[in-house]
């Protein structure tokens, strides 16, 4: 799954984001969603979120929850 749709995201989900400083390299940062910052339902570059660590970026991939 990708992170272009807000409906698929919830606080606590594990995701991979690209931070603004990493956009040119495409480096992804893993983390758990704390806040969803994008208000629109979709965004073609990914929904912007804040991770529990405080890092902000756009969601590129949703990770499967471990059960």
N, C-alpha and C positions, 0 to 999 in steps of 0.2 A: 504494500500500500504506500501511497505517497502522502505528503502533507499539504495538498492543495485545498482540501475541504475542511472547514472548521468543524462540521458536524462529526467528523471522525476523531476529533481530539478531545481529551479530558485531562484535567489536572491529575498527576500521578502516572501518566503513561510514559513509557520508555520511548525515546525518539533519537534520531540523529539530526542535528541542525548544522547549518552553515552560518558562521558568524560573518559580519560585514568585513572584518579584516581578512577573512579567509576566502572571500568570494572569488578572487582571481585564481587561487590554487585549488579551490574546491574541497579543502580539508573539512572533514565532518567531525563534529563534537557530540559524543553521546551524553545523554542525561535524562532526567525525569522532569516532566512539565510541572511548573509551579503556577504560572499565569499564562493565559492566552491573550495576546496583545492586539491581534488583528480583529477588527470589528466586523468586516464583511464576511459573507458566507464562504467565499472562495478567493484565492489569490494565485495568479499564475506562477509566481516565484516561490510559493509556499507560505503557510500561515506563520506569522511571527509570534514567538513564544519566549517566555523567560523560564530558564531552568531553575531547579532548586539551588544550584550553585551560584545563581545570579547572572549567568551568561545569557545573552539575548541573541537570537538568530531565527532564521526561517527553517521550518521543518522540511527535510528532504526525504525522510523515511520514518515510518512507524515500526518499532521493533516489537516482536512477539513477546507477550508477557510470559514469564516462566511460572509454571504451575507446580 
